[in-house]
Amino acid sequence: MISAWVSVIVMLVVLVNEVKNEDVRRPCAHIQTPSSVVALGSPVTATCVISDNCLQAIGQAVRVEWRLGGRLLPSSPTANQSDRVSEVVIPSFNHTRAFLTCCVQTSPSQVVGGVEIRAGYPPEAPQNLSCQTNLTTPETLTCSWAAGQQNTHLPTQYTLHTEIRDSNENFIYKPPTDVHHFTIPRSGFVLYSDIKIYVKASNELGEATSEPVVIEPISAAKFDPPRILKAEAVPKRPGCLRLSWSLSKHQVWLLDINLNLEVQLKTAESHQWSGPPILVSRVKQTRPLDQCRLLHGTQYCARIRVRHQQSPWSEWSSSQCGVTLETAPTGRLDWWMKLSGDPMHKQLNIHLFWKPSKQFRANSQNVSYIVSVQKAPGEKGKLCATMGSYCTFQLPGRAKRVYLSTVNAVGKSPPTEVRIYKHKALTVISDISAVPQDDRAFLVQWKNTDISSLIGYVVEWRPLLTTDLSLTQFEMADRNQSSLIITGSFEPYKPYGISVYPRFKDGIGLPQTVNAYSRQKAPSMVPKIQIKKMWHSHIELTWDEIPLEQRNGIIQSYKIFYWDQKGPINVVNADPQERRVILKNLKAVTVYEAFMMVSTAGRSLNGSRIHFEIEPFDAVTIVMILIASGVGLSLLIIFSVLTCFSNHKRLKGQLWPIVPDPANSSIKRWTSETSQYIHPARDRDEPNPVYLSHLSFLDLPMKLNKQEDDHWLSSTEDTSDLGESICGSPFIPGYTGSNSDSVPYATVMFSDPCSSAKPKESNVYLRSESTQPLLETEESFSPEYYQNMATDGTPREQCFFGPGHDCVVEEGVDPVIIWDDFPFLRALAMNDTQND
C-alpha cells in the first residue's frame, strides 16, 4: 500500500515539474535496470541518469538519493556536471512489487525519476491433468488441471495442446490467464480415436509443461444417470429380480457399447442401501439384468449406475421396486405370553405376542398367523387367526401347549410350540432402570438376587397412553445378562412402561417395572393448589395429580414458594407421591402469596398464584373448646363410676357376661320360664352360678341300638345342630333351633316321635358341642352325672345326664323325681305326657 502511494506521489511530482517548465518535454532523470521483473530474493542493480536540462541540477553540483518504497538506500556520489549518473545495488529484492525512485537533494528533496520492479517465481508444471467427455448434445471434451503448489506471484498463462493421432491434427487452446480448465469443442476430437493432451504454463520468468495424457474420448465419457424401466420377479426362479434398463434419452443411441454397471438393492422397509454395490461387467442396455440370492416374496428397490471402461461413474439412477416370487414361510417365531383370569375356575386368558426370529422368513408380502391346539392348523382346533403380531384367547380345557403357525398364499410354516407357563410368585429382580441413549434406544439395567434357577429374562415395553396390547414389544435376554439395549420408534415426551420378567423352567416370575421417557420437557400444566385445612399458624395445601398425558416426563419434585408482603420467600419441597404439604410458623392476620413449581428432568413450570390469610383464635372460641372438652370428660368419668359400682344385674350381665359351666353347675334353682333372664342368688353351696339358655328335644325315628348309640356319642363331628327341637321348646317362644342366638348345652333325644306312644326304653340325654367357651375346669366332652339335694336337706341322689361311678341306675325301678325343683325337666315330663 505504501509503495502504491509513493508511485502516485512520484508521478504527481514529475507531472508538476513538467507543467512548471513548459519548455522541457523530457523527464528530468532516467532509471535503467536490467529487468523490471526479477526472481524473488535476487539482487537488483539500478542506475539514475540526470538529464542536462533538469532545472534542479543546472549550474550546480547535485546529490542523488535512492528510495525503495519509503526506505532510503545508500548510493554512489555523482561526478561533475557533465557526468550526472548515480547507481544503487539491492542485494536481495524481497518485495513482490515495489517502486524504486531517484531524488535530487534540494530544499526539499525532489523526485526526478522512478521505476516499478516486480518479483516472483517461474511456473511449475501443471498437475493432475484429466479430461471428461460430455455425450449430451453438443458433445464436448472438458479438461482440467491443477497449478503447482508454489505461488509464482506473477500472472501465469496456460495453453492446452491436443494431438489427434489418426488424423495428425494439432490444436492449441488458450484459456484466460490463471484459469485451470478448458472445454474442447466437438470438432477438436474424435470419440473412438486416441488423443494426446498436455498443458503448458508460462510467465515472465519461464514456462513448464505437464505430463501428457492419452485418452479415447468415449472412454472418458461420464454418462448421464441411466433409467430402470421395470423391476419384476423372474418366472420359476424364487429369490431373483429382473431389471430392465437403458441409458438416458440423449445417450440411448449408444446401443452397441459395452458398459460396466453397478447395482444397489434394499428392502422396501429399509432406510439405507445395504452393502457395497454389485459390479456387473460388459453389459449392454438391450439385455436385462437378473439379480438372485434374494429373499423370497420380498419387495426390493434397486438403483444402478454405469461407466465405459475406466471412465467416471455416472450418477445413480432413480430407484425402482419389485417383488420376488413367494414360497412357504420358513423358520420359527420368537414368542412371549402373559396370563390373566381366574386359574381356580380354569378360566385363563392367554395374551400371546410374537415376532420373527433371526432365522424366520415370511417369503411373502401378505402373511397371517394361526394359533391352534393342534400341530396341523385347522378350523377344529383353531383358537385365533390374525395378520398382526398379537392374539388373545381362552385356554381350552386341560391344554398345556398351543401351536403358532405362519400362513401365506403358497403354504404354511412349521408350527412353533408355545408352552403355557404359569406365573410364579417369585421376585428375583431389583433396581431396574431405563436410561435413554437417543430418540430410538433405551439402556435397560437390572439386578438379580438369585440366578440359580433362572433360564433367562424377558424385557417388555409398551406405550402407557394407549391400551392397545398390539403395541407391546419384547426382547429376550440371557440369564447372565444384567442389561439390554432396546430399540424402536419411541415418541419424545410420551411415557413407556418397561418391565423385566424372570424366566424359569416351569414358569414366569414377578416383574419389575419402570416408566421411562426418551426425551423430557416441562409439564403441560400445573395443578391448582387447594386449601384443605387451616389452623393456628399452620395451613395444609393439597393438589390433584397431573394427568399422565400432560406430564411430559417423570415428576421429580413439587416446590411451594410462599411469602408475605414484608418477609422473604420461603420454599418447601413436597413428596411427589403424597401431593400435600403443611406450611408452618405462619403469622396471624397476614396475607400470604404462594405458587407451585413442578419439575421434570427436562424443565420446570410455574403455576398460578393463590392468596390466603391465617385467622387468629378469639377468646370465645377458646372458651367453647375448653367447655366442650370439660363436659365430655366429666360424662365419661360419671359413666365409668356408675358402671363399676352399679347393682343393676342386667347392666352387669351385658358388660361382664358369666359363662356357664354345665359340668359344675346345678339345676336345682331352675324355677320358671323366665329364670333364663335372672341370675340366681350367690350361695355358698353353689360357687358357680348357672345360666342356661334352653333345652331342646330331638326325637329319633327308630330305636337306637348300641352301635348307633356309640356312633352318635363317639362322633367327633360338630353336633351343635342337634340342639334344634323337632317339636319346639316350651320355654322359648319363637325358638327356631340353630338360628337362635342362644346356645344349647343339652339335647334330649327320644326314640319315638313326639306324637308316638310312650317309649318303653329310658330316654337318652346327650350333651351337644357348644361354640361358647367353657371354664378351664372342664376336661372331658362326656357329661358327668349331677346330684341334686332335696329341699328338706335329706340327700336323695338322682341321675339325669349319665351314670357315674357312685350313681348306678337300678333296672326296673322308676326313681321318684321331685319335678317342682326342676322346671326344665318338668318340660320333659310334659313332653312324655303329650306323647302318651
PyMOL commands that set and color helices and strands:
alter all, ss='L'
color gray80, all
select helices_A, chain A and resi 2-20+55-57+186-188+217-220+469-471+548-550+619-645+649-655+662-664+673-677+706-714+720-723+737-739+819-821+823-835
alter helices_A, ss='H'
color red, helices_A
select strands_A, chain A and resi 29-32+37-39+44-50+64-68+71-73+85-90+97-104+110-120+127-134+140-146+157-164+169-173+181-184+195-203+206-209+213-215+227-233+241-246+259-267+278-283+289-291+299-307+320-323+333-342+347-356+368-372+382-386+390-394+401-407+416-419+422-423+429-438+441-448+454-463+473-477+483-487+496-504+507-508+512-516+530-535+538-542+557-564+570-574+580-583+591-599+604-606+610-613+696-699+747-750+764-766
alter strands_A, ss='S'
color yellow, strands_A
deselect
rebuild
show_as cartoon
